[in-house]
Amino acid sequence: MVEIPYPLTTERLVLRQFTPADLEPYYAYQRLPETARYLLGGPRSYVQCMARIAKYIEDPFAGPGDWATFAVERAGQPGLVGELALKWNSGGKPDNGVGPELLGEIGWTLAPEVRGQGYATEGARAVLDLAMDTLGFHRVEARLDARNSASAAICERLGMRREGVLRDNMYLKGEWTSEAIYSVVRS
């Protein structure tokens, strides 16, 4: 198990563990069609949001397939405005000089009222720094709907390189979609 050093703080954000009090604001933006537009699933129900919050609170970051999910709030303004997540994609343990290094994936979702203000980039930079500098990940990627220009711009601001597009690789919400893959590799 990897111990995540909650909270992470930036100039304008606090990235902390989820609590039961986050359910209402989480549901408020997760139920919206515009939030789900580029996500794998559709808008989430209240029950689905309850289950996700419970998972975020209880699940450790213990091995491949696990996610460390951060509740995002503005510094000095308590209240959930989004989430950032880091997935452990490979075997191996955090880099301690022995054995394989970790591979991961990063993602973000913000409430509509805070989009376009640089919060996703700022928070994702803190999570990338944690992954690369503290946990010893070798590579972190972002996989996104190729039409999602806002997330693509975030990836580019983070210094991630666009590696390619998997054309029409998923049939979602009644249409074929393509997936863009961005990554950053520790040098």
N, C-alpha and C positions, 0 to 999 in steps of 0.2 A: 504494500500500500504506500502511496505517495501522500505526504502531508502537504496540503495546499495552504499557503500562508495567508489566510483571510484576515482582514480585508486587504485588497490592493488599492492603493490610492494614486490618483493623478492630480493634476492641477485643478480639474473641475469635477472629478468623479470619485465615487467610492464603489468598488467592486467587492461585494460581500456575499456571505452565504444567504440563501433564501430562508425565509421564515414563514410560518402560517399566515402572518399579516399581509404577505405579498399576494395572496390569492385574488382579492378583488381587483387591484390594479393590473395584475397579470391577465386575468380574464377580460378586462376592459379592452386591451389591445389585441389579445389573441383571438377574440371572437370576430374581429373585423376582416372582411374579405380582402381589403388592401394589404393587411399584414400577411395573409396567407398567399398572396398572389404568386410569389416565387418560391414558396416552401413546398415540400413534398406533399403535405396534406392540406386539407381545407381549413376553414375557420374552426377553432376548437370550442367544444361545449364546456360548460361549467364543470361537469364531472371530469372531462379530460384534463382540464386545467388543475383540478384538485389532485389528480393522479400524478401529473408532472411535478407539481410543487412538492408533493410527498417524496417523489423520487429524488428531486434535487436536494432535499433536506437529508435524506437517509442514505443514499448510495455513496460509498467511498470511491475514491479514484485509485483503484486497487490493481488494475491490469488492463490488458488489451480489450477494447470495446467500451471501456468506461469513459464517461464524460465528467469533467469538472465544470459546473455551470455556475456562473457568477450573476447575482442580482446587481443591476446597475441603478445607482441613484446619484443625483447631483450633490456635490459637496455642499453642506450647509442647508440642503433642502431634502429632508428625508422623504422617501416615497419611491417606489419602484417605477422606473421608466424604461426598462428593457432587460435583456440578458445577453451575456457573452458566454460562449462555451468552448472548451478545449477537449478534444477527443484523443484518447490514447489509441493509436491505430496499429501498433505493432507489438511484438514480444519485446523482451529486453527490459532492462531496469534503467532508472535515471542514470546518466553518465557519471560513473564513479571511477573511470579509468579502466574498468573491466567489463567485457561483454559488449553486446550490440547496443547502439544508441536508439533512442525512441523516435518514432514517426508519429505525427499527429495531424489533426484537422481543427480548424477554428471556424466559428460561426457567430452570428449576431442577429438580434432582432430588437428593434426599438419601437416604442410607442409613437404614433404619428406626430404628436405635439413636440417631440424632441428630434425628429429626423431633420437632416440637413444642417445641423449645427456643429458637426465635427465630433460628436460624442462617440459614435461607433469607431471612428479612426483612433481617437484618444484611448478608449477602453481596449480596443483590439491591440494597440501597441503595447499596453501594459501586460496583456495576456501573452502576447508573443514574447516579450522580454522574459516573463516568468518561464515560459516553455523552453526557450533557447538558452537563457543565461543561468537560470536557477535549477530547472529540472533536467537540463542537458539534452533536450530534443535535438536531433540532427536536422529534421525537416518538418515543416508545418505547411499544410496546404489548405486552401479554401476551395470548395466545390460549389458552384452556383449556377443558377439558370443563366444561360448565355445572354438573355434579354435584360438581365438585371444590371443596368448600367451604373446605378448608385453603388451597389456592392463591388462591382468591378473597379470603380474609381477608388473605393476604400482600399482594396487590395493593392492598387498601384501606389497610393499614398504611403502604404506600409512597406513599400519596396519589394512587394511580391512580384514574381515574374509570371506572366501568362504563358502557360506551357502548351495550351491547346484547347480545342473544343471537341467534345464527343458529340457528333451530329446525330440528332434524333435518337438519343440513347434511352429516353424514358417516355412512356406514354402516361401523362398526368392530366387529370382534370379534363379529359376528353380531347387532348391534343398531344402530338409529338413535341417534345422539347429537347433542346440541346444543353449540354452541361459544359461550362467553362471551368478550367482548372488553373489555379494560381498557386505558387509556392514560394517559400523562402527556405534557404538551406544555410545551415551554420557553416561559415568558412573557416 
